[in-house]
Amino acid sequence: MSKSQSALRHAQWSEAKIHYEHGRSPVTYVYRGAKPHATPNEPWLVVAQSALLKRLGVTGWGLYAARPFAEGGYIGKFGGTVVGNYPSRQAAMAAPEARRLLRRGHDKLVTVRAAKGVDLLDAHGPPHLGMANDPRGTRLQPNAIVTDAGWMRTTRRVPAFSLGKTVEQNGEAEIRWSYGEDYWDLHALLGTDAAHAIVVDL
């Protein structure tokens, strides 16, 4: 594990609501402690109206960089509640727990490879990586990937979000990653007997 990953793994997070004149308001700034166990004071990410979704005619939230990220920079690690450990992703998808959470509207169930099998996470909490959207259906390309261990990192330079810019002008600062075709295949089955969960395979 790199030093940047270690620092992120043990980071302390805090949040602040800030007024935004150019879109849905307020936006949520997520701050990171610069060192493990330090008081969070470094702007890291922003949850704000998604420029990507706006292109699709949808009003929703997205995840933005609050500071510039260089290509290959680590953004954070998916966290949340571990629902259970399963021998395979397919077993996690078919689990009664996944169906129960789906019925309750939990739409970011994430499988992460564990020491044995996969853990099923109900992704939530800071730094809110689950708020990052998939550019599918737009001309935009992903600017981040997620490793099999659940780490999100950039694949190109990502500039910082600015409160002085419109949603559209902040578009390049939005974090975008591909959920994968399995996610969308399952999404298409929602409401049918074949649907078990929306699960992103990491």
C-alpha positions as CSV (number, residue, x, y, z in Angstrom):
1,M,0.0,0.0,0.0
2,S,1.4,3.4,-1.0
3,K,1.8,6.3,1.5
4,S,-1.1,8.2,-0.1
5,Q,-3.4,5.1,0.2
6,S,-2.4,4.6,3.9
7,A,-3.1,8.3,4.6
8,L,-6.5,8.0,3.0
9,R,-7.3,4.8,4.7
10,H,-6.8,6.4,8.1
11,A,-8.1,9.9,7.2
12,Q,-10.5,11.7,9.4
13,W,-13.4,13.3,7.4
14,S,-15.6,16.3,8.0
15,E,-18.3,18.0,6.0
16,A,-19.6,21.5,5.6
17,K,-22.7,22.8,3.7
18,I,-21.9,25.8,1.5
19,H,-24.2,28.0,-0.5
20,Y,-23.9,27.7,-4.2
21,E,-25.5,30.3,-6.5
22,H,-25.2,28.4,-9.8
23,G,-27.1,25.2,-9.1
24,R,-28.8,23.2,-6.4
25,S,-27.8,24.6,-3.0
26,P,-26.2,24.0,-0.6
27,V,-23.3,21.9,-1.8
28,T,-21.4,19.6,0.6
29,Y,-17.6,20.1,0.9
30,V,-15.8,17.1,2.3
31,Y,-12.6,17.8,4.2
32,R,-9.8,15.4,4.9
33,G,-7.2,15.4,7.7
34,A,-3.9,16.0,6.0
35,K,-2.3,13.3,8.3
36,P,-3.9,10.3,10.0
37,H,-5.9,11.4,13.0
38,A,-5.4,15.1,12.2
39,T,-8.3,17.5,12.3
40,P,-9.9,17.5,8.8
41,N,-9.0,20.8,7.1
42,E,-8.1,20.0,3.5
43,P,-10.9,20.4,0.9
44,W,-11.0,17.0,-0.8
45,L,-14.3,16.4,-2.6
46,V,-17.6,18.2,-3.2
47,V,-21.1,16.8,-3.6
48,A,-23.0,19.1,-5.9
49,Q,-25.5,19.1,-8.7
50,S,-24.2,16.7,-11.4
51,A,-23.2,18.3,-14.7
52,L,-23.1,14.8,-16.2
53,L,-26.7,14.1,-15.2
54,K,-27.8,17.5,-16.3
55,R,-26.7,16.6,-19.9
56,L,-29.1,13.7,-19.7
57,G,-32.0,16.0,-18.5
58,V,-31.8,14.7,-15.0
59,T,-31.4,16.7,-11.8
60,G,-29.3,14.8,-9.4
61,W,-26.1,14.9,-7.3
62,G,-22.6,14.2,-8.4
63,L,-19.1,14.0,-6.9
64,Y,-16.4,16.6,-7.8
65,A,-12.8,17.2,-6.9
66,A,-12.5,20.0,-4.3
67,R,-8.8,20.3,-5.2
68,P,-6.9,19.3,-8.3
69,F,-6.0,15.6,-8.7
70,A,-3.1,14.5,-10.8
71,E,-3.4,11.5,-13.1
72,G,-3.1,8.4,-11.0
73,G,-4.0,10.2,-7.8
74,Y,-6.0,8.3,-5.2
75,I,-9.3,9.8,-4.3
76,G,-10.4,7.4,-1.6
77,K,-11.6,3.9,-0.7
78,F,-15.2,2.7,-0.8
79,G,-16.6,2.3,2.6
80,G,-19.9,1.6,4.2
81,T,-21.7,-1.3,5.9
82,V,-20.5,-4.8,5.2
83,V,-23.7,-6.7,4.5
84,G,-22.0,-10.0,4.3
85,N,-19.2,-12.1,2.8
86,Y,-20.0,-14.4,-0.1
87,P,-18.0,-17.0,-2.2
88,S,-18.6,-15.0,-5.4
89,R,-20.2,-11.9,-6.8
90,Q,-23.1,-14.0,-8.1
91,A,-23.8,-15.3,-4.6
92,A,-23.7,-11.7,-3.3
93,M,-26.2,-10.6,-6.0
94,A,-28.6,-13.4,-5.2
95,A,-28.4,-13.0,-1.4
96,P,-31.7,-12.2,0.4
97,E,-29.9,-9.3,2.1
98,A,-29.2,-7.7,-1.3
99,R,-32.8,-8.0,-2.3
100,R,-34.0,-6.5,1.0
101,L,-31.7,-3.5,0.7
102,L,-32.7,-3.0,-2.9
103,R,-36.4,-2.9,-2.0
104,R,-35.5,-0.2,0.6
105,G,-33.9,1.9,-2.1
106,H,-30.3,1.2,-1.4
107,D,-29.0,1.5,-5.0
108,K,-25.2,1.4,-4.4
109,L,-24.4,-2.1,-3.3
110,V,-20.7,-2.7,-4.1
111,T,-18.8,-6.0,-4.2
112,V,-15.2,-5.7,-3.1
113,R,-12.8,-8.6,-3.3
114,A,-11.8,-9.8,0.2
115,A,-9.2,-12.2,1.6
116,K,-11.8,-14.9,1.0
117,G,-14.5,-14.4,-1.6
118,V,-16.2,-10.9,-1.8
119,D,-17.7,-8.5,0.7
120,L,-21.0,-6.9,-0.2
121,L,-20.9,-3.3,0.9
122,D,-23.9,-0.9,1.3
123,A,-21.8,2.0,0.2
124,H,-22.3,5.3,2.2
125,G,-20.5,7.9,4.3
126,P,-17.6,10.2,3.6
127,P,-15.8,10.6,1.3
128,H,-19.0,9.7,-0.5
129,L,-17.5,7.9,-3.5
130,G,-20.9,6.4,-4.2
131,M,-22.0,9.8,-5.4
132,A,-19.7,9.5,-8.5
133,N,-21.7,8.9,-11.7
134,D,-21.2,6.8,-14.8
135,P,-20.9,8.9,-18.0
136,R,-22.7,6.2,-20.0
137,G,-25.1,7.8,-22.5
138,T,-23.0,10.9,-22.9
139,R,-19.9,11.8,-24.9
140,L,-17.9,12.1,-21.7
141,Q,-15.3,9.5,-20.8
142,P,-14.5,8.2,-17.3
143,N,-11.7,10.1,-15.5
144,A,-11.4,7.6,-12.7
145,I,-11.3,3.8,-12.1
146,V,-12.0,1.6,-9.1
147,T,-9.5,-1.1,-8.2
148,D,-10.6,-4.6,-7.2
149,A,-9.9,-3.7,-3.6
150,G,-12.3,-0.7,-3.7
151,W,-9.8,2.2,-4.3
152,M,-10.9,5.0,-6.6
153,R,-8.1,6.8,-8.5
154,T,-7.9,9.2,-11.4
155,T,-6.9,8.2,-14.9
156,R,-6.3,11.8,-16.0
157,R,-5.9,15.2,-14.3
158,V,-9.1,16.4,-12.7
159,P,-9.3,20.2,-11.9
160,A,-11.0,21.6,-8.8
161,F,-14.7,22.5,-8.5
162,S,-15.3,26.3,-8.2
163,L,-18.2,28.0,-6.4
164,G,-17.8,30.8,-8.9
165,K,-18.6,28.6,-11.9
166,T,-21.8,27.2,-13.2
167,V,-22.7,23.5,-13.1
168,E,-21.7,23.2,-16.8
169,Q,-18.4,25.0,-16.3
170,N,-17.5,22.7,-13.5
171,G,-18.1,19.6,-15.7
172,E,-14.4,18.7,-16.0
173,A,-14.1,18.6,-12.2
174,E,-16.8,15.9,-11.8
175,I,-15.6,12.5,-11.0
176,R,-16.8,9.9,-13.5
177,W,-16.3,6.2,-13.6
178,S,-17.8,3.2,-15.5
179,Y,-20.0,1.0,-13.4
180,G,-19.7,-1.8,-15.9
181,E,-22.2,-3.5,-18.2
182,D,-23.3,-5.9,-15.4
183,Y,-24.6,-3.0,-13.4
184,W,-26.7,-1.7,-16.3
185,D,-27.9,-5.2,-17.2
186,L,-29.2,-5.5,-13.6
187,H,-30.6,-2.0,-13.6
188,A,-32.7,-2.9,-16.7
189,L,-34.2,-5.8,-14.8
190,L,-35.4,-3.6,-11.8
191,G,-39.0,-4.4,-11.1
192,T,-38.9,-7.9,-12.5
193,D,-38.5,-11.2,-10.7
194,A,-35.0,-11.5,-12.1
195,A,-33.7,-8.4,-10.4
196,H,-31.7,-9.1,-7.2
197,A,-29.7,-5.9,-6.7
198,I,-27.7,-3.2,-8.3
199,V,-24.2,-4.4,-7.6
200,V,-21.1,-2.7,-8.9
201,D,-18.3,-5.3,-9.3
202,L,-15.0,-4.1,-8.1
